[in-house]
C-alpha cells in the first residue's frame, strides 16, 4: 500500500512516462494532420487565414506541425524543437480559432498544449533517438 501512495520516483519511471506521453500525443496529433490533407481538395481551401499568410499557407503550416513535428516527437528526435510549432498551432487553435467558443471546444487543444509544454521542459527522455545521438557524442 505504501508503494501506491509513494511520491518518490526514479529516473526510469520518469523516462517511461515521457515515452508514453510522446508516443500517445504524437499518434493522436497525426490523426488531426491526416484529416487536414483532404482540405487541399476543396476549392477554395476552407481554412483559417492566419496573420494574412493565406489559407493554403496556413493549412500547410498546420499540416507540417501536426504531421512532420509529430513524427519527430514519436521518434524522439529533436523533440524540444519539434514541439515549438505544435505549441504555436495549439495556441492559435485554442485562443484564436476557438477563442469565442465554449470551454468544451477549447479543452482538447489545451490538453495537447499542456503535453507539448511538458515535453519542451523535459525533452524526449532516455528512450528516444535524441538519447542515442547524445550518447554517441
C-alpha positions, 0 to 999 in steps of 0.5 A: 500500500505504501508503494501506491501512495509513494511520491518518490520516483526514479529516473526510469519511471520518469523516462517511461512516462515521457515515452508514453506521453510522446508516443500517445500525443504524437499518434493522436496529433497525426490523426488531426494532420491526416484529416487536414490533407483532404482540405487541399481538395476543396476549392477554395481551401476552407481554412483559417487565414492566419496573420494574412499568410493565406489559407493554403499557407496556413493549412500547410503550416498546420499540416507540417506541425501536426504531421512532420513535428509529430513524427519527430516527437514519436521518434524522439528526435529533436523533440524540444524543437519539434514541439515549438510549432505544435505549441504555436498551432495549439495556441492559435487553435485554442485562443484564436480559432476557438477563442469565442467558443465554449470551454468544451471546444477549447479543452482538447487543444489545451490538453495537447498544449499542456503535453507539448509544454511538458515535453519542451521542459523535459525533452524526449527522455532516455528512450528516444533517438535524441538519447542515442545521438547524445550518447554517441557524442 
